[in-house]
Structure formats: structure tokens, C-alpha cells
């Protein structure tokens, strides 16, 4: 009897373009600007991306273009949460201090604020044209295409 092994790489589809966006805008404002500039219809999903047992939550916007068999996703890379700091029990004064802790969707890109992911089953998009549209938005500081093969945490970019 033949033994057939399935590899995890058999199920991973890396047919998507990924753009890093450096921007100080709130997620909903950036989604609005992208919708206007790129003529797309990003909308906030009902659920955010939750990782590490609800330790970090990342906002997610999505648009399924059914005519071109393409899915557009805008996801924040940074989640900042206020947490209680740990204190030693032998302190003279008791009081709780709050610290601001940052979590990253892709830790190797800590300077990136947002990712724009375009998954296409049909013809791929021209990345240069999309970059030109992104850089035409005055609120975006910079944007560039990311090579997906260089990302160690690419499993975090699977949204469904």
C-alpha cells in the first residue's frame, strides 16, 4: 500500500502582491483614501485579526472584486495595547503602572504601519501602477513592494 504525505507547502498559495505602507493615518482614513485613489471598495470586516489568544488585534479591511477574481486586503501591522506593568512585591509604594506594549503582525517589518495585500486568481496587477497610485496620496509617507519569499511570518498574512 502506497503512503502519501502531504506537505504544508502544498496548501500555501503565495500568489499575491504585498505592499508596505508607511502612514500616520487612522485605518479607516487610509481605507477611504485608497478607495478614492485606486477606485476600489475596501470595507471593514466584522472581525479583526486576533493573534496569540486575543493578545493582539489588527484592523482588517477587505474587498472581493468578483469580476476580476481579486481580493484586496488592508491590514494594520501594529497593535498597541495598554497593560499593567509587573512590579516586585517588596516595593515601598503600591500602585499600578500602565505601560504601552506594541505587537506586530510581521515582526520583521516593525517600521511598516499597514500592508496592502492583493490576491489574484486571474491576471496579476501591475505593481508599478499601484505604487504610483499609492505614492500619489499625500498622507502616505512612503510605500514599496515587499518580496513575499523574504517574510518569515507569512502565515500571519493568511486571513481566511
N, CA, C and O of each residue as an XYZ file, in Angstrom:
640
protein
N       0.834     -1.167      0.000
C       0.000      0.000      0.000
C       0.891      1.245      0.000
O       1.844      1.337      0.774
N       0.577      2.177     -0.854
C       1.384      3.379     -1.002
C       1.059      4.382      0.100
O      -0.089      4.521      0.523
N       2.078      5.061      0.541
C       1.932      6.081      1.569
C       2.105      7.450      0.918
O       3.110      7.716      0.259
N       1.114      8.310      1.113
C       1.157      9.651      0.521
C       1.248     10.682      1.637
O       0.397     10.730      2.525
N       2.282     11.499      1.581
C       2.481     12.537      2.591
C       2.070     13.880      2.017
O       2.378     14.206      0.870
N       1.378     14.642      2.823
C       1.001     15.992      2.430
C       1.916     16.982      3.138
O       2.137     16.892      4.346
N       2.429     17.901      2.389
C       3.275     18.946      2.942
C       2.455     20.212      3.118
O       1.530     20.473      2.349
N       2.793     20.990      4.124
C       2.094     22.241      4.352
C       2.275     23.186      3.170
O       1.379     23.972      2.863
N       3.414     23.117      2.512
C       3.667     23.977      1.361
C       2.725     23.669      0.197
O       2.538     24.512     -0.681
N       2.129     22.472      0.177
C       1.194     22.114     -0.884
C      -0.077     22.949     -0.826
O      -0.743     23.142     -1.843
N      -0.413     23.444      0.355
C      -1.645     24.196      0.524
C      -1.435     25.699      0.536
O      -2.400     26.457      0.445
N      -0.202     26.137      0.644
C       0.065     27.566      0.736
C       0.140     28.156     -0.655
O       0.907     27.696     -1.501
N      -0.658     29.173     -0.881
C      -0.705     29.844     -2.172
C      -0.144     31.241     -2.000
O      -0.767     32.097     -1.372
N       1.044     31.472     -2.563
C       1.652     32.791     -2.405
C       1.489     33.625     -3.667
O       2.388     34.375     -4.048
N       0.347     33.488     -4.304
C       0.027     34.289     -5.484
C      -0.615     35.588     -5.068
O      -1.797     35.820     -5.325
N       0.157     36.429     -4.430
C      -0.365     37.733     -4.056
C       0.760     38.752     -4.067
O       1.936     38.426     -3.908
N       0.355     39.987     -4.262
C       1.293     41.099     -4.193
C       1.115     41.760     -2.832
O      -0.005     41.891     -2.338
N       2.209     42.168     -2.241
C       2.166     42.767     -0.914
C       2.891     44.106     -0.950
O       4.037     44.203     -1.389
N       2.194     45.133     -0.479
C       2.744     46.483     -0.456
C       2.829     46.952      0.991
O       1.866     46.831      1.748
N       3.979     47.485      1.367
C       4.162     48.068      2.683
C       3.846     49.552      2.601
O       4.263     50.233      1.665
N       3.101     50.052      3.591
C       2.689     51.455      3.600
C       3.102     52.084      4.923
O       2.768     51.582      5.996
N       3.832     53.192      4.830
C       4.192     53.986      5.998
C       3.278     55.203      6.010
O       3.308     56.020      5.090
N       2.466     55.318      7.056
C       1.436     56.356      7.072
C       0.985     56.583      8.508
O       0.932     55.643      9.301
N       0.662     57.826      8.844
C       0.207     58.155     10.196
C      -1.306     58.219     10.321
O      -1.816     58.573     11.384
N      -2.028     57.890      9.275
C      -3.483     57.963      9.285
C      -4.097     56.827     10.095
O      -3.492     55.773     10.287
N      -5.312     57.073     10.559
C      -6.095     56.001     11.171
C      -6.483     55.015     10.066
O      -6.534     55.398      8.898
N      -6.758     53.749     10.413
C      -7.061     52.751      9.375
C      -8.250     53.111      8.489
O      -8.201     52.895      7.278
N      -9.311     53.651      9.069
C     -10.488     53.969      8.257
C     -10.208     55.117      7.289
O     -10.760     55.145      6.189
N      -9.352     56.066      7.689
C      -8.997     57.178      6.794
C      -8.132     56.688      5.639
O      -8.311     57.115      4.498
N      -7.195     55.793      5.936
C      -6.358     55.246      4.877
C      -7.192     54.429      3.905
O      -6.986     54.514      2.695
N      -8.131     53.636      4.414
C      -9.011     52.854      3.544
C      -9.817     53.773      2.633
O      -9.993     53.477      1.451
N     -10.305     54.881      3.172
C     -11.051     55.857      2.374
C     -10.170     56.435      1.267
O     -10.600     56.544      0.119
N      -8.942     56.803      1.614
C      -8.018     57.367      0.620
C      -7.675     56.344     -0.469
O      -7.598     56.688     -1.649
N      -7.473     55.106     -0.070
C      -7.176     54.052     -1.050
C      -8.368     53.808     -1.962
O      -8.199     53.613     -3.166
N      -9.565     53.819     -1.401
C     -10.769     53.630     -2.211
C     -10.888     54.718     -3.274
O     -11.209     54.438     -4.429
N     -10.628     55.944     -2.877
C     -10.713     57.056     -3.831
C      -9.627     56.988     -4.894
O      -9.902     57.183     -6.078
N      -8.407     56.715     -4.482
C      -7.276     56.759     -5.410
C      -7.232     55.545     -6.347
O      -6.946     55.688     -7.536
N      -7.514     54.360     -5.812
C      -7.391     53.133     -6.594
C      -8.717     52.671     -7.204
O      -8.750     51.677     -7.930
N      -9.802     53.381     -6.915
C     -11.138     53.012     -7.414
C     -11.518     51.602     -6.958
O     -11.963     50.774     -7.752
N     -11.331     51.353     -5.665
C     -11.704     50.062     -5.080
C     -12.744     50.320     -3.996
O     -13.130     51.467     -3.768
N     -13.200     49.263     -3.327
C     -14.252     49.391     -2.312
C     -13.885     48.629     -1.037
O     -14.589     47.698     -0.646
N     -12.814     49.013     -0.406
C     -12.433     48.381      0.851
C     -13.465     48.702      1.923
O     -13.904     49.845      2.052
N     -13.846     47.698      2.684
C     -14.791     47.879      3.794
C     -14.263     47.110      5.002
O     -13.616     46.072      4.859
N     -14.545     47.627      6.177
C     -14.076     46.997      7.412
C     -14.768     45.652      7.596
O     -15.982     45.550      7.425
N     -14.013     44.635      7.938
C     -14.596     43.323      8.218
C     -15.236     43.343      9.605
O     -14.907     44.183     10.443
N     -16.144     42.416      9.829
C     -16.823     42.358     11.123
C     -15.854     42.018     12.244
O     -15.979     42.533     13.355
N     -14.898     41.161     11.959
C     -13.938     40.740     12.977
C     -12.543     41.206     12.593
O     -12.164     41.183     11.422
N     -11.793     41.626     13.590
C     -10.398     41.960     13.381
C      -9.564     40.681     13.407
O     -10.048     39.615     13.786
N      -8.320     40.805     13.003
C      -7.399     39.677     13.108
C      -6.918     39.577     14.546
O      -6.361     40.538     15.076
N      -7.118     38.452     15.177
C      -6.686     38.241     16.554
C      -5.605     37.177     16.570
O      -5.775     36.089     16.021
N      -4.484     37.507     17.212
C      -3.372     36.561     17.309
C      -2.970     36.371     18.753
O      -3.210     37.230     19.602
N      -2.368     35.258     19.013
C      -1.853     34.899     20.335
C      -2.935     34.975     21.404
O      -2.769     35.639     22.427
N      -4.037     34.291     21.155
C      -5.136     34.193     22.116
C      -5.641     35.582     22.532
O      -5.694     35.911     23.717
N      -6.000     36.366     21.550
C      -6.559     37.710     21.732
C      -5.574     38.688     22.362
O      -5.974     39.716     22.908
N      -4.288     38.363     22.284
C      -3.276     39.266     22.832
C      -3.134     40.507     21.962
O      -2.925     41.610     22.468
N      -3.248     40.321     20.649
C      -3.128     41.440     19.716
C      -4.257     41.373     18.705
O      -4.652     40.294     18.264
N      -4.769     42.537     18.346
C      -5.863     42.638     17.395
C      -5.494     43.661     16.323
O      -5.117     44.790     16.638
N      -5.604     43.264     15.060
C      -5.217     44.111     13.940
C      -6.440     44.399     13.081
O      -7.186     43.485     12.732
N      -6.648     45.678     12.737
C      -7.807     46.039     11.928
C      -7.630     45.525     10.509
O      -6.525     45.524      9.967
N      -8.741     45.086      9.912
C      -8.705     44.459      8.592
C      -9.830     45.028      7.732
O     -10.987     45.082      8.150
N      -9.467     45.449      6.528
C     -10.415     45.916      5.522
C     -10.290     44.994      4.324
O      -9.193     44.540      4.000
N     -11.427     44.709      3.650
C     -11.399     43.740      2.554
C     -12.368     44.148      1.455
O     -13.395     44.778      1.705
N     -12.013     43.772      0.230
C     -12.899     43.932     -0.915
C     -12.663     42.778     -1.872
O     -11.537     42.554     -2.316
N     -13.734     42.038     -2.194
C     -13.686     40.970     -3.181
C     -14.192     41.515     -4.506
O     -15.367     41.857     -4.637
N     -13.311     41.594     -5.474
C     -13.679     42.022     -6.816
C     -14.031     40.758     -7.599
O     -13.148     40.075     -8.118
N     -15.303     40.459     -7.680
C     -15.747     39.208     -8.290
C     -15.583     39.207     -9.805
O     -15.457     38.140    -10.406
N     -15.582     40.380    -10.436
C     -15.417     40.436    -11.889
C     -13.993     40.063    -12.302
O     -13.791     39.443    -13.346
N     -13.008     40.439    -11.488
C     -11.609     40.171    -11.832
C     -11.002     39.060    -10.972
O      -9.803     38.800    -11.069
N     -11.802     38.404    -10.136
C     -11.349     37.327     -9.252
C     -10.152     37.771     -8.405
O      -9.120     37.102     -8.349
N     -10.326     38.908     -7.758
C      -9.257     39.504     -6.967
C      -9.791     39.887     -5.600
O     -10.924     40.349     -5.466
N      -8.955     39.688     -4.587
C      -9.283     40.099     -3.230
C      -8.237     41.097     -2.760
O      -7.036     40.833     -2.819
N      -8.712     42.248     -2.291
C      -7.858     43.298     -1.757
C      -8.007     43.301     -0.245
O      -9.127     43.258      0.264
N      -6.894     43.351      0.482
C      -6.912     43.428      1.936
C      -5.988     44.546      2.402
O      -4.857     44.675      1.935
N      -6.485     45.337      3.318
C      -5.670     46.333      4.011
C      -5.659     45.930      5.476
O      -6.713     45.808      6.100
N      -4.474     45.724      6.021
C      -4.359     45.275      7.402
C      -3.299     46.120      8.105
O      -2.260     46.446      7.532
N      -3.583     46.464      9.347
C      -2.593     47.208     10.117
C      -1.517     46.245     10.606
O      -1.792     45.076     10.875
N      -0.307     46.742     10.717
C       0.815     45.916     11.153
C       1.102     46.101     12.640
O       1.797     45.282     13.242
N       0.581     47.151     13.227
C       0.900     47.479     14.613
C      -0.367     47.440     15.469
O      -1.412     47.971     15.089
N      -0.248     46.811     16.611
C      -1.308     46.836     17.625
C      -0.674     47.318     18.918
O       0.248     46.689     19.436
N      -1.171     48.438     19.443
C      -0.653     48.977     20.699
C      -1.709     48.798     21.772
O      -2.864     49.188     21.604
N      -1.288     48.196     22.886
C      -2.210     47.936     23.998
C      -1.613     48.449     25.288
O      -0.404     48.379     25.509
N      -2.479     48.964     26.129
C      -2.042     49.413     27.441
C      -2.234     48.270     28.422
O      -3.326     47.716     28.542
N      -1.159     47.924     29.123
C      -1.206     46.795     30.043
C      -0.631     47.207     31.388
O       0.101     48.191     31.496
N      -0.976     46.433     32.411
C      -0.400     46.662     33.739
C       1.045     46.196     33.737
O       1.372     45.150     33.176
N       1.902     46.977     34.366
C       3.304     46.582     34.450
C       3.487     45.649     35.633
O       2.732     45.691     36.605
N       4.487     44.821     35.534
C       4.789     43.897     36.616
C       5.687     44.598     37.619
O       6.697     45.192     37.241
N       5.328     44.533     38.889
C       6.130     45.138     39.937
C       6.524     44.065     40.927
O       5.831     43.063     41.101
N       7.644     44.297     41.567
C       8.052     43.356     42.601
C       7.163     43.551     43.826
O       6.650     44.646     44.061
N       6.985     42.505     44.590
C       6.078     42.575     45.734
C       6.694     43.319     46.914
O       5.979     43.670     47.853
N       7.988     43.565     46.890
C       8.638     44.227     48.017
C       8.783     45.722     47.828
O       9.689     46.319     48.410
N       7.936     46.347     47.046
C       8.076     47.782     46.842
C       7.481     48.547     48.021
O       6.586     48.057     48.711
N       7.982     49.729     48.232
C       7.528     50.560     49.323
C       6.146     51.134     49.058
O       5.323     51.245     49.967
N       5.897     51.496     47.802
C       4.612     52.071     47.424
C       3.868     51.102     46.528
O       4.445     50.465     45.646
N       2.582     51.009     46.775
C       1.778     50.159     45.913
C       1.002     51.021     44.947
O       0.470     52.069     45.316
N       0.943     50.590     43.757
C       0.218     51.323     42.730
C       0.429     50.609     41.409
O       1.446     49.958     41.174
N      -0.543     50.754     40.584
C      -0.411     50.078     39.295
C       0.075     51.081     38.257
O      -0.432     52.200     38.168
N       1.029     50.678     37.504
C       1.552     51.483     36.423
C       1.132     50.832     35.115
O       1.172     49.610     34.969
N       0.739     51.647     34.192
C       0.356     51.150     32.874
C       1.519     51.385     31.911
O       2.169     52.429     31.942
N       1.761     50.403     31.066
C       2.767     50.554     30.025
C       2.102     50.303     28.678
O       1.117     49.571     28.586
N       2.645     50.909     27.650
C       2.141     50.741     26.292
C       3.000     49.686     25.600
O       4.204     49.870     25.422
N       2.371     48.590     25.216
C       3.085     47.480     24.601
C       2.673     47.368     23.140
O       1.490     47.478     22.817
N       3.643     47.150     22.256
C       3.381     47.059     20.817
C       3.531     45.621     20.343
O       4.462     44.915     20.728
N       2.593     45.206     19.500
C       2.632     43.894     18.857
C       2.628     44.125     17.348
O       2.042     45.091     16.861
N       3.283     43.235     16.619
C       3.412     43.394     15.169
C       2.899     42.150     14.453
O       3.155     41.024     14.878
N       2.170     42.372     13.360
C       1.682     41.271     12.535
C       2.858     40.576     11.861
O       2.935     39.347     11.854
N       3.763     41.350     11.300
C       5.014     40.851     10.711
C       6.166     41.505     11.465
O       6.552     42.627     11.140
N       6.719     40.826     12.464
C       7.739     41.453     13.310
C       9.003     41.891     12.570
O       9.719     42.769     13.051
N       9.286     41.304     11.423
C      10.486     41.714     10.696
C      10.311     43.051      9.983
O      11.277     43.597      9.450
N       9.088     43.584      9.966
C       8.796     44.897      9.380
C       8.194     45.808     10.458
O       7.038     46.215     10.348
N       8.958     46.122     11.477
C       8.430     46.916     12.597
C       8.159     48.367     12.228
O       7.387     49.034     12.918
N       8.766     48.873     11.169
C       8.547     50.264     10.779
C       7.335     50.445      9.880
O       6.905     51.574      9.648
N       6.780     49.356      9.374
C       5.639     49.424      8.459
C       4.357     49.588      9.263
O       4.133     48.880     10.245
N       3.515     50.528      8.837
C       2.246     50.759      9.530
C       1.122     49.868      9.004
O       0.327     49.351      9.787
N       1.049     49.682      7.668
C      -0.024     48.903      7.049
C       0.537     48.051      5.915
O       1.581     48.349      5.335
N      -0.199     46.976      5.624
C       0.080     46.156      4.451
C      -1.151     46.148      3.556
O      -2.281     46.033      4.030
N      -0.914     46.272      2.254
C      -1.963     46.118      1.258
C      -1.650     44.834      0.505
O      -0.622     44.721     -0.163
N      -2.551     43.873      0.627
C      -2.356     42.559      0.000
C      -3.367     42.401     -1.123
O      -4.564     42.607     -0.922
N      -2.882     42.035     -2.310
C      -3.756     41.829     -3.462
C      -3.577     40.387     -3.924
O      -2.531     40.018     -4.457
N      -4.611     39.580     -3.711
C      -4.606     38.185     -4.144
C      -5.402     38.086     -5.431
O      -6.557     38.508     -5.493
N      -4.782     37.526     -6.457
C      -5.432     37.470     -7.755
C      -5.366     36.062     -8.324
O      -4.308     35.433     -8.340
N      -6.513     35.577     -8.791
C      -6.560     34.286     -9.471
C      -6.431     34.464    -10.973
O      -6.095     33.519    -11.687
N      -6.692     35.650    -11.449
C      -6.607     35.941    -12.876
C      -5.261     36.548    -13.210
O      -4.224     36.109    -12.711
N      -5.287     37.550    -14.049
C      -4.052     38.210    -14.432
C      -3.550     39.074    -13.281
O      -4.345     39.761    -12.641
N      -2.259     39.054    -13.008
C      -1.731     39.853    -11.903
C      -1.752     41.346    -12.235
O      -1.728     41.751    -13.397
N      -1.798     42.137    -11.176
C      -1.806     43.581    -11.340
C      -0.390     44.093    -11.591
O       0.594     43.474    -11.186
N      -0.312     45.227    -12.263
C       0.959     45.880    -12.489
C       1.354     46.603    -11.203
O       0.713     47.581    -10.817
N       2.395     46.132    -10.547
C       2.784     46.664     -9.254
C       3.249     48.113     -9.345
O       3.031     48.891     -8.417
N       3.878     48.477    -10.438
C       4.354     49.856    -10.601
C       3.188     50.834    -10.660
O       3.272     51.925    -10.096
N       2.107     50.464    -11.327
C       0.932     51.337    -11.413
C       0.305     51.521    -10.034
O      -0.093     52.630     -9.675
N       0.217     50.451     -9.271
C      -0.357     50.540     -7.931
C       0.536     51.390     -7.025
O       0.037     52.196     -6.239
N       1.854     51.211     -7.133
C       2.769     52.033     -6.343
C       2.644     53.510     -6.697
O       2.702     54.368     -5.816
N       2.473     53.807     -7.970
C       2.281     55.200     -8.383
C       1.015     55.790     -7.772
O       1.006     56.943     -7.340
N      -0.052     54.995     -7.738
C      -1.302     55.460     -7.123
C      -1.128     55.645     -5.608
O      -1.638     56.610     -5.038
N      -0.416     54.728     -4.964
C      -0.197     54.846     -3.520
C       0.626     56.085     -3.198
O       0.317     56.810     -2.252
N       1.658     56.328     -3.970
C       2.523     57.471     -3.693
C       1.893     58.797     -4.098
O       2.408     59.857     -3.743
N       0.797     58.755     -4.827
C       0.071     59.981     -5.169
C      -0.780     60.480     -4.007
O      -1.246     61.619     -4.032
N      -0.988     59.656     -3.000
C      -1.746     60.065     -1.819
C      -0.799     60.853     -0.915
O       0.199     60.300     -0.453
N      -1.084     62.119     -0.652
C      -0.134     62.950      0.102
C       0.098     62.496      1.545
O       1.164     62.763      2.100
N      -0.862     61.823      2.162
C      -0.723     61.404      3.554
C       0.176     60.175      3.711
O       0.612     59.872      4.822
N       0.456     59.469      2.626
C       1.335     58.302      2.695
C       2.774     58.784      2.597
O       3.156     59.443      1.630
N       3.564     58.450      3.605
C       4.961     58.878      3.638
C       5.762     58.143      2.568
O       6.464     58.765      1.772
N       5.653     56.825      2.556
C       6.298     56.024      1.526
C       5.582     54.684      1.409
O       4.899     54.242      2.333
N       5.751     54.056      0.267
C       5.194     52.721      0.045
C       6.110     51.987     -0.913
O       6.768     52.595     -1.758
N       6.144     50.680     -0.770
C       7.004     49.858     -1.623
C       6.476     48.438     -1.639
O       5.701     48.030     -0.774
N       6.912     47.702     -2.634
C       6.507     46.308     -2.791
C       7.422     45.429     -1.942
O       8.632     45.650     -1.886
N       6.836     44.438     -1.286
C       7.578     43.533     -0.422
C       7.680     42.178     -1.106
O       6.690     41.658     -1.620
N       8.877     41.611     -1.109
C       9.067     40.276     -1.653
C       8.549     39.259     -0.636
O       9.082     39.156      0.469
N       7.531     38.523     -1.001
C       6.861     37.605     -0.075
C       7.782     36.479      0.367
O       7.638     35.972      1.480
N       8.710     36.082     -0.465
C       9.605     34.982     -0.101
C      10.561     35.367      1.027
O      11.136     34.485      1.665
N      10.745     36.664      1.288
C      11.640     37.111      2.352
C      10.964     37.190      3.711
O      11.636     37.396      4.722
N       9.660     37.032      3.753
C       8.923     37.190      5.007
C       8.926     35.874      5.779
O       8.520     34.835      5.258
N       9.385     35.931      7.015
C       9.409     34.733      7.858
C       8.029     34.419      8.431
O       7.687     33.252      8.626
N       7.249     35.444      8.696
C       5.932     35.259      9.318
C       4.808     35.400      8.292
O       3.795     36.043      8.566
N       4.984     34.804      7.120
C       3.967     34.945      6.075
C       2.674     34.201      6.390
O       1.652     34.449      5.751
N       2.701     33.295      7.362
C       1.470     32.629      7.783
C       0.499     33.623      8.419
O      -0.710     33.392      8.408
N       1.007     34.720      8.969
C       0.130     35.740      9.559
C      -0.642     36.503      8.489
O      -1.599     37.209      8.807
N      -0.244     36.373      7.233
C      -0.912     37.079      6.151
C      -2.018     36.244      5.485
O      -2.577     36.652      4.467
N      -2.324     35.093      6.054
C      -3.445     34.286      5.585
C      -4.647     34.678      6.430
O      -4.678     34.426      7.634
N      -5.634     35.295      5.794
C      -6.738     35.889      6.542
C      -7.963     35.002      6.628
O      -8.804     35.225      7.498
N      -8.103     34.017      5.777
C      -9.303     33.183      5.808
C      -8.952     31.777      6.164
O      -9.834     30.921      6.241
